[in-house]
Amino acid sequence: MTIDNFDFNGHKALVRVDFNVPLDENGNITDDTRIRGALPTLKKILSDGGSAIIMSHMGKPKGKVNAKFSLGQIKDAVSKALDTNVEFAPDCMAAADMAAALKPGQALLLENLRFYPEEEGKPVGIDKEDPAYEAAKKEMKERQKEFSKTLASYGDVYVNDAFGTAHRRHASTAVVADYFGNDHKMLGFLMEKEVKAVDQILKDIRRPFTAIMGGSKVSTKIGIIENLMDKVDNLILCGGMTYTFAKAMGGNVGNSICENDKLQLALDIMAKAKAKGVNLVLGTDCVAADAFSNDANTQVCSVKDIPEGWEGLDAGPETRKLFSDTIRGSKTILWNGPAGVFEFDNFTAGSRAIADAVVEATKNGAFSLVGGGDSVACVNKFGLADEVSYVSTGGGALLEAIEGKILPGVAAVQG
Ligand code: AMP
């Protein structure tokens, strides 16, 4: 079943969205991208003459009620975005009456699902090493089923539009789908778009295919780097992981971020790329700073020759050209992770050069997918989000999908 050909008229739709939006200390939303992302799905349900029971998590309350993570804080913003008064159910397990009272065109927002440990389905307060852990896990799985059953009872059709959590088998993202027939569960519009974008990267590759992996550490990206090695023509590794590679090759990296226990891994990646004929592109020079600060003194130096007390915080001019030249000629591009500490205005040049080259390649017909929290923040900071082919809302979910894993949230509705 697809959302496009389902008529919600007279139906009560239970919709999992990702409203895990960032809030400031006064509870004001600082970036409403995720709310806007769910609007096409919610508007279709309401304008068809259906009603919507909207459910989401926010933050990590770890199975306990915590006002700091209450979705009540965003009720007004959601009402405004949907242009209708959205009701709020302060306990997601006691919302049956409110859900039943919904009329066509009306919406109800449930309180944060993660106020209950059943949502994530992990036993709380017991160590994995504890002999009683397995029994506790089993018990929690049973409780998760009951929790899901209650959620399912609020609606007669289930829509999953929360790509950000699609890699988790949580109650609201996957287990709940078991209580709906195949013709009464589907992906929302945002999920459909995300899945299509990943398919384009994995199945419909136009070459050359260039992946740009940045960010702070190689250890958190190793799964995807290894997987991409079988697919890409060019693999640009940048950001903090540059210095692990530089040190592995015998360089001096000063105070730069460096994973000393991953030096062999870096050498292995280089050998693997060579064996597979992948053009591995590593930074050659960097902008080094004498402190981890926007106002630090800087100098350009080789990534293998960083003076004591200095640290590489951005790609240098030679590297920027190398990256840009590689990206410009590409026809498929995946970008995850910045090339430097882009949060500091004085260290954005590397990420900016990548963003500009991705935009240029896109103008020349490339398909470009930007995903993973920080690279999205990066293109947003540069105002270039509209000039790449697709900006994913998923971090971990996107990477797992590109690693080729089947996402539980997608599998649960597609069978
Ligand atoms: P990740 O969450 O692994 O994608 O890493 C993103 C973070 O990596 C951003 O906050 C960047 O500031 C940081 N980063 C990128 N380059 C460097 C660098 N050379 N040194 C320290 N942090 C970096």
Boltz pocket constraint, residues with backbone or C-beta under 6 A from the ligand:
constraints:
  - pocket:
      binder: B
      contacts: [[A, 214], [A, 215], [A, 216], [A, 217], [A, 220], [A, 238], [A, 239], [A, 240], [A, 257], [A, 312], [A, 313], [A, 314], [A, 336], [A, 337], [A, 338], [A, 339], [A, 340], [A, 341], [A, 342], [A, 343], [A, 372], [A, 374]]
      max_distance: 6.0
